[in-house]
């Protein structure tokens, strides 16, 4: 059995969006594209809210202050989706609607 190990961490340099995907450009020349549906808060956010991201930890992660969303580059590379429960998302959406 082989195990994937990373010799060096990759860091995000920029984030972009298509109609249904998020594309993260990494400092090692790769781009990671994932469906927006994997991250419900990004999916329901506006394009303007999605574009207001901050790289955290020199690009180890990405934070969207207006959507209260944090995603790690390691998780993206590993193919991990949001683990937010439906109840948590519903509570967040109800608070968002009352703002």
Secondary structure, DSSP 8 states (H G I E B T S, - for coil): ------SS---EEEEEE-SSEEEEEETTS-EEEEEGGGSHHHHHS-HHHHH-EEEEGGGTEEEETTTTEEEEHHHHHHT------HHHHHHHHHHHHT-
